[in-house]
Amino acid sequence: MKRVVGPALVALALLALWEALTRTGALGAILGIDEQTRDVLVPGPSDVLTTLWDDRGLLAENAWVTFVEVVAGFAVAVACGVAFALAMHFSGLVRRVLYPLVVASQTIPIIAIAPILVIWLGYGIGPKLAVIALICFFPVTVNTYDGLRSVDPDAIRMMRTLDASRLAILRRVELPAALPFFFSGARIAVAVAVIGAVFGEWSGANEGLGHLMLVEQGQLQAARVFAAVVVLSAMAIALFGVVWALERRIAWWGKEGLR
């Protein structure tokens, strides 16, 4: 409870300051926005809250599209990331070949490659999944691989003295040790997956919160843009909480899972 109260009080203080600066016109003056357009271009938290309620149907419809993209892209990243981590763990040759490529995948500016993916894959869900998977792939892969390497060598030697197979060692020793590391990477990945979905929708889409933000930005509907941002943030926090809850349930022996 104490961990929630502090951040909540700070957030409320910042929102109150934002509201006060908006109502007095100080924020618009600081930003150099004309008085006649401040009410439209510089909404306060109360304006955003009103928009969230008034446009709840529109926001919910587009949020569902983005949510499906995020979950599907995250699932692809997890499947590929775990597979790559296992391959690098089992084979030194594969590790020497793949690890530099895994690192190099993060040097690609996602916002620049997203339009190319749209050209290749069209305006469907494909390019969105690819962008999300590219963003989420690295933390899942690296953390899972580090977890597999973190096993105490004495534990592996003991399993071998008991004539355990390679699969048995993986199942009984290495995977349990890697699970907390995997969830650590998964929490990071699911939090940034929403960013990937927005990038993908900005590059080419006819629905979703990212597309809605572009449309409303062009119409100077700042309150609706902020409302979409709030929904995206809530989505990321909720997904992070789901992964964290799964970690506490499945990998309870990890340090993060016990907090």
C-alpha positions, 0 to 999 in steps of 0.5 A: 500500500505504501508503494502506491500512496507515494506515486499516487500523491505525486501524480495527483499533485502534477495533475492539479498543477496542470489543471491550474496552469490550464485554467489560468491560461499560464500553460498556453502562454508558456507554450506561446499559443494564441488565447483564442485557441488555448481552450482547444489546443491546451486541454486540462485534465478535467477536459481529458476526463470529460473526453474519456467519458463522452468518447468512450465508445470510440476509444474502446473500439480502437483500444480493442484493435490496439490491444489485440495487436499488442497481445499477438505481437508480444506472443510472437516475441516471446515464442521467438525470444525463448526459441533463440535463447534456447538455441544459443544456450545449447550451441556455441556455434549458434550463439556466436552467429545469432547473438550479434544479430540479436544485438544488431536488431536493436540498432534498427530505428523502428519508427523508420523501418515501420513504413517499409514493413507496411509496404511489404506486408500491407495495411493489415495486422502483419506489419504491426505484429512485426514492429511489436515483435521487434521491440519486444524480442530483445529483452525477452531473448537476452534475459532468458539466455542470461537466466539459462546461463545463471545455473550453478555448475555444481547443480548440473554436475550433480544431475549428470552424476545421477545420469540425468538426460540433457532434457531432464537437466533443462527441465528440472534445473535450467528452466526453473532458474531462467524463469525469473529472468524471463519474466523480468524481460517479459515485463519490460517487453509488454510495457514497450509493446504498446509503443510498437503498436502505435508506431505500426499504426502511425505508419499505416492503419485505418483503426486503432488508437495510434490511427485515432491519434493521427486523425484527431491531431490533424483536426486539432482535437488535443483533448481526444489525443490526450485521452487516447494516450491515457488509454494506451498508458492504462493498457500498458500498466494493466498488461505489466500487472498481468505479467507481474502477477503471473511471475508471482504465481509461476516463478515465486522463488525469484527475487522480483516475484517475491516483492 
